[in-house]
Amino acid sequence: MVVMTEGKRRLTVLGSTGSVGTSTLDLVGRNPDRFEIAALVAHRRLDVLIEQARRFRPALVVSADPAALPVLRDALSDLGIAVGAGQAAVNEAAAMPSDLVMAAIVGAAGLAPTMEAVRRGAVVALANKESLVCAGELVTAAVAMHGATLLPVDSEHNAIFQVFDPARRHRISRLILTASGGPFRSADQDAMARATPAEAVAHPNWSMGAKISVDSATMMNKGLELIEAHHLFAMPEERIDILVHPQSVIHSLVEYVDGSVLAQLGSPDMRVPIAHALAWPDRMETPVARLDLAAIARLTFEPPDPQRFPALRLARHALKCGGAAPTILNAANEIAVAAFLSRRIGFLDIAAVVEQVIADCAGNFGAGCLDEVMAADQAARVRAEAVVLRRAS
């Protein structure tokens, strides 16, 4: 495992204009004596990316959109910042030297650059759960081979990381991932069937991007996190539980064989787990509101409803199937969520599309190398688009 040295850390941010990326840069801006930016990578929010570049003056700025290259050149020509565009440039940014890589590109698009960072033995703050969902065995094998370090940034996995004793892994009986339940925690099937994109992205506790917010509403995010936890902590699926905790104060728990249950608590603000990863193995100040348990007064818990939230069952099924099934699950979900956000299908259709694509594709692809994973991903997307079209007609 890599241990970062003291002193100013050079940071590469993959996905700098998203919710995790902007929160990361908020913390960097508050701690200029601790961090400097090596590279910023984003997709199409060029105005935000350019503003970030002008403020933090990285050595390299990259957009995943090839058409963005002339725009970046014109906007940053006076600063002497190198610019790039397209997937190859994204991967090159991930591979360039830096002390820490914040991997926060949403979706399967984050897999290739995350692997580039891992292959150079980097310390990777992993906010892109899809990398482990799609290619968990490949990523963890590469981490071991190249001496890289994965620091989980998802609040649930970061919470487990903080109370997980790797030296006594055999004394851990189960992991418990908490879930807020999202905006439809207590809604009935009829209300969920009528749900609009605006209602689905209105998360009661967290401020997140649209795709992740919809995943929270379907609880697919918890299914993806279950798969991620399986790979991060080498824990069998049957020893990972999901617990609905509407207040989002306890972020996850680890149960040991003696009956002790250790939990990490904090305000529902992504800057807490981000700060933990940025400063690891140290700690750093954040502007986050301090937890006032007396004011909260009550913490409540309930099991998830498998009937209203079938995504959890689908994720467990995909993990048990192994091979490319989790890749297919993720790809189909990305297509289905995009179709819902564009009002082509209804909210309840999301899980139905995913289930159909898994049934159609899961036995047809392997996941022994990155090329096989990407082939399964692309085939699942094509099939999901066809299923969406059929349901929308």
C-alpha positions in Angstrom: 0.0 0.0 0.0 1.3 3.5 -0.9 1.6 5.9 2.0 1.7 9.6 0.9 4.4 11.7 2.3 3.9 15.0 4.1 4.1 18.3 2.2 2.1 19.8 -0.6 0.3 17.2 -2.7 -0.2 17.4 -6.4 -3.7 16.4 -7.3 -5.3 15.2 -10.6 -9.1 15.6 -10.7 -10.9 13.4 -13.1 -14.5 14.7 -13.4 -13.7 18.2 -12.0 -17.0 19.8 -13.0 -19.3 17.3 -11.4 -20.5 17.3 -7.8 -17.6 15.4 -6.3 -15.1 17.3 -8.5 -16.4 20.7 -7.5 -16.5 19.7 -3.8 -12.9 18.5 -4.1 -11.8 21.8 -5.5 -13.7 23.7 -2.9 -11.6 21.9 -0.3 -8.4 22.5 -2.3 -9.2 26.2 -2.6 -9.5 26.4 1.2 -6.2 24.7 1.7 -3.7 26.2 -0.8 -0.8 25.4 1.4 -1.6 21.6 1.2 -2.5 21.0 -2.4 -1.8 22.1 -6.0 -3.6 20.9 -9.1 -1.7 18.8 -11.6 -4.5 18.2 -14.1 -8.2 18.9 -14.5 -10.4 16.6 -16.6 -14.1 17.2 -17.4 -16.6 16.6 -20.2 -18.8 19.3 -21.7 -19.2 21.9 -18.9 -16.4 23.9 -20.5 -17.4 27.2 -18.9 -16.9 25.7 -15.4 -13.7 23.8 -16.5 -12.2 27.1 -17.9 -13.1 28.9 -14.7 -11.5 26.2 -12.6 -8.4 26.2 -14.8 -8.0 30.0 -14.4 -8.3 29.7 -10.7 -6.1 26.7 -10.0 -3.6 27.0 -12.8 -3.0 23.2 -13.5 -0.3 22.0 -15.8 -2.9 20.2 -18.0 -6.6 20.7 -18.8 -8.6 18.1 -20.7 -12.1 17.7 -22.0 -13.5 14.3 -23.0 -15.2 16.0 -25.9 -12.9 16.2 -28.9 -14.7 19.3 -30.2 -13.7 21.2 -27.1 -10.0 21.5 -28.0 -10.1 24.9 -29.9 -12.3 26.4 -27.2 -9.9 25.4 -24.4 -6.9 26.6 -26.5 -8.5 30.0 -27.0 -9.7 30.4 -23.4 -6.4 29.4 -21.8 -3.8 30.6 -24.3 -2.6 33.4 -22.0 -1.8 31.1 -19.1 0.6 28.6 -20.7 -1.6 25.7 -19.7 -1.4 22.6 -21.8 -4.8 21.4 -23.1 -6.1 18.2 -24.6 -9.4 16.7 -25.7 -10.8 13.2 -26.4 -10.6 9.9 -24.7 -6.9 9.4 -25.3 -6.1 12.8 -23.7 -8.3 11.9 -20.7 -6.3 8.7 -20.2 -3.0 10.5 -20.6 -4.0 13.0 -17.9 -4.8 10.1 -15.5 -1.4 8.6 -16.3 0.7 11.8 -15.7 2.6 12.1 -12.4 0.7 13.3 -9.4 0.5 12.3 -5.7 -3.2 11.7 -5.7 -5.9 11.1 -8.4 -9.6 11.9 -7.6 -11.4 9.5 -9.9 -14.9 11.1 -10.1 -16.0 10.6 -13.7 -19.5 9.3 -13.5 -20.4 6.0 -15.1 -18.4 3.4 -17.1 -16.6 6.3 -18.8 -14.5 6.5 -15.7 -13.1 2.9 -16.0 -10.3 3.5 -18.5 -8.7 6.6 -16.8 -9.0 5.0 -13.4 -7.1 1.9 -14.7 -4.5 4.3 -16.1 -4.0 5.8 -12.7 -3.8 2.4 -11.1 -1.3 1.1 -13.5 1.2 3.9 -12.6 0.8 2.9 -8.9 -1.1 6.0 -7.9 -3.0 6.7 -4.8 -6.6 6.8 -6.2 -9.4 8.4 -4.4 -12.2 6.4 -5.9 -15.5 8.2 -6.3 -16.4 6.3 -9.5 -18.1 3.2 -8.2 -18.7 1.9 -11.7 -15.0 1.0 -12.2 -15.4 -1.7 -9.6 -18.9 -2.6 -10.6 -17.8 -3.2 -14.2 -14.4 -4.6 -13.7 -13.8 -5.2 -10.0 -11.6 -8.2 -10.4 -9.5 -6.5 -13.1 -9.1 -3.3 -11.1 -8.2 -5.0 -7.8 -5.7 -7.3 -9.5 -4.1 -4.3 -11.1 -3.9 -2.5 -7.8 -2.1 -5.4 -6.3 0.2 -5.8 -9.3 1.2 -2.1 -9.5 1.3 -1.2 -5.8 -1.5 1.3 -6.2 -3.8 2.3 -3.3 -7.6 2.7 -3.5 -9.2 5.2 -1.1 -13.0 4.9 -1.2 -14.8 8.3 -1.5 -18.4 7.1 -1.6 -19.7 8.1 1.8 -20.7 4.5 2.6 -17.4 2.8 1.6 -15.4 5.6 3.1 -17.3 5.0 6.4 -16.4 1.3 6.3 -12.8 2.1 5.4 -12.5 4.2 8.6 -13.7 1.4 10.9 -12.5 -1.7 9.0 -9.6 -3.5 10.5 -7.8 -5.2 7.6 -5.4 -7.0 10.0 -8.4 -8.8 11.5 -10.5 -9.2 8.4 -11.3 -12.8 9.5 -13.0 -11.3 12.6 -15.5 -9.2 10.6 -18.9 -10.9 10.3 -20.6 -8.5 8.0 -20.7 -5.0 6.4 -23.9 -2.9 6.7 -24.4 -0.2 4.0 -26.9 2.4 5.0 -29.3 4.0 2.5 -31.4 7.1 2.9 -34.2 5.5 0.9 -34.3 8.4 -1.5 -37.2 10.6 -2.3 -39.6 7.7 -2.7 -38.8 5.8 0.5 -42.4 5.8 1.6 -44.2 6.3 -1.8 -46.5 3.6 -3.1 -46.2 1.9 -6.5 -48.8 4.2 -8.1 -46.9 7.4 -7.0 -43.6 5.9 -8.2 -45.2 5.0 -11.5 -46.2 8.7 -11.9 -42.8 10.1 -10.7 -41.2 12.8 -12.8 -37.5 13.4 -13.3 -37.7 16.5 -11.1 -39.2 14.5 -8.3 -36.6 11.7 -8.6 -33.6 14.0 -8.5 -34.9 15.9 -5.4 -32.9 13.9 -2.9 -33.9 14.6 0.7 -30.4 14.7 2.2 -27.6 14.8 -0.4 -26.7 17.2 -3.2 -25.7 15.1 -6.2 -25.8 15.0 -10.0 -29.0 13.9 -11.8 -27.9 10.4 -12.7 -26.7 9.5 -9.1 -29.8 11.1 -7.7 -32.1 8.9 -9.8 -30.0 5.9 -8.8 -30.7 6.8 -5.2 -34.4 7.0 -6.0 -34.4 3.5 -7.5 -31.9 2.3 -4.9 -29.7 1.1 -7.7 -27.0 3.1 -6.2 -27.1 0.8 -3.2 -26.9 -2.2 -5.4 -23.9 -0.8 -7.2 -22.3 0.1 -3.8 -22.9 -3.5 -2.6 -20.9 -4.8 -5.6 -18.2 -2.1 -5.0 -18.0 -3.1 -1.3 -17.6 -6.8 -2.3 -14.5 -5.9 -4.3 -13.1 -3.2 -2.0 -13.2 -5.2 1.1 -13.1 -8.8 -0.3 -16.4 -9.6 1.4 -18.9 -12.2 0.1 -22.2 -10.9 -1.1 -24.2 -12.7 1.6 -22.3 -10.9 4.3 -23.1 -7.4 3.0 -26.5 -6.0 4.2 -28.4 -2.9 3.3 -30.2 -0.9 5.9 -32.4 2.1 5.3 -31.5 5.0 7.5 -33.5 8.2 6.5 -31.4 10.7 8.4 -28.1 9.8 6.6 -26.1 10.4 9.7 -24.6 6.9 10.1 -22.9 6.2 6.8 -22.2 2.5 7.2 -21.3 0.0 9.9 -18.9 -3.0 10.4 -20.0 -5.8 12.6 -17.3 -8.0 14.2 -17.6 -11.6 15.4 -17.8 -10.6 19.1 -21.0 -8.6 18.4 -19.4 -5.2 18.3 -20.7 -2.9 15.6 -18.5 0.1 14.6 -20.1 3.0 12.7 -18.9 6.2 11.2 -21.2 9.2 11.7 -21.2 12.6 10.1 -23.3 15.3 8.4 -24.5 14.3 4.9 -22.0 16.4 3.1 -19.6 14.8 0.5 -16.8 17.0 1.6 -16.4 14.8 4.7 -15.3 11.6 2.8 -13.5 13.7 0.2 -11.5 15.4 2.9 -10.6 12.1 4.4 -9.3 10.8 1.1 -7.4 14.0 0.3 -5.6 14.1 3.7 -5.2 10.4 4.3 -3.6 9.1 6.4 -3.9 12.5 8.2 -7.1 14.6 8.7 -7.9 18.1 7.5 -10.3 20.9 8.5 -13.6 21.2 6.5 -16.3 23.8 6.6 -19.0 21.1 7.1 -21.7 21.7 9.7 -20.8 19.7 12.8 -23.1 16.9 13.8 -25.5 17.8 16.5 -27.1 14.6 17.7 -29.1 16.3 20.4 -30.7 18.5 17.7 -31.4 15.4 15.5 -32.8 13.6 18.5 -33.7 10.4 16.7 -32.0 8.0 14.3 -34.3 5.5 12.7 -33.8 2.3 10.6 -35.8 0.0 8.5 -35.2 -2.8 6.0 -35.5 -1.9 2.3 -38.6 -3.0 0.5 -37.6 -5.5 -2.2 -40.9 -5.2 -4.0 -40.8 -1.4 -4.5 -37.0 -1.4 -5.0 -36.2 -4.4 -7.2 -32.8 -2.9 -8.2 -31.3 -4.4 -5.0 -32.3 -7.9 -6.1 -31.0 -7.3 -9.6 -27.6 -6.1 -8.2 -27.3 -9.2 -6.0 -28.2 -11.4 -8.9 -25.6 -9.8 -11.1 -22.9 -10.2 -8.5 -23.8 -13.9 -8.0 -23.8 -14.5 -11.7 -20.3 -13.0 -12.0 -18.5 -12.5 -15.3 -19.9 -9.6 -17.3 -23.2 -9.5 -15.5 -22.4 -6.5 -13.2 -21.0 -4.7 -16.3 -24.3 -5.4 -18.1 -26.3 -4.3 -15.1 -24.5 -1.0 -14.9 -24.6 -0.3 -18.7 -28.3 -1.0 -18.9 -29.0 1.2 -15.9 -27.1 4.1 -17.4 -29.2 3.9 -20.6 -32.4 3.4 -18.6 -31.8 6.4 -16.3 -30.9 8.6 -19.3 -34.2 7.5 -21.0 -36.1 8.4 -17.8 -34.5 11.8 -17.5 -35.4 12.5 -21.1 -39.0 11.3 -20.3 -38.9 8.5 -22.8 -39.8 5.9 -20.1 -41.4 6.0 -16.7 -39.6 5.6 -13.3 -40.6 2.0 -12.8 -39.4 1.1 -16.3 -35.8 1.7 -15.2 -35.5 -1.6 -13.2 -37.6 -3.4 -15.8 -35.2 -2.4 -18.6 -32.2 -3.5 -16.6 -33.8 -6.8 -15.7 -34.6 -7.6 -19.4 -31.1 -6.7 -20.6 -29.5 -8.9 -17.9 -31.7 -11.8 -19.0 -30.9 -11.2 -22.7 -27.1 -10.6 -22.4 -25.6 -11.9 -19.2 -24.6 -15.3 -20.5 -23.0 -14.0 -23.7 -19.9 -12.2 -22.5 -16.8 -12.7 -20.4 -14.9 -10.2 -18.3 -11.4 -11.6 -18.4 -9.8 -8.4 -19.8 -10.7 -4.8 -20.3 -11.6 -5.3 -23.9 -14.1 -8.0 -23.0 -15.6 -5.7 -20.3 -16.0 -2.9 -22.8 -17.5 -5.2 -25.4 -20.1 -6.4 -22.8 -20.8 -2.8 -21.9 -21.4 -1.7 -25.5 -23.6 -4.6 -26.3 -25.7 -4.1 -23.2 -26.1 -0.4 -24.1 -27.3 -1.3 -27.6 -29.7 -3.9 -26.2 -31.0 -1.5 -23.5 -31.7 1.2 -26.1 -33.8 -1.4 -28.0 -35.7 -2.3 -24.9 -36.3 1.3 -24.1 -37.6 1.9 -27.6 -40.0 -1.0 -27.3 -41.3 0.2 -23.9 -41.6 3.8 -25.1 -43.6 2.9 -28.2 
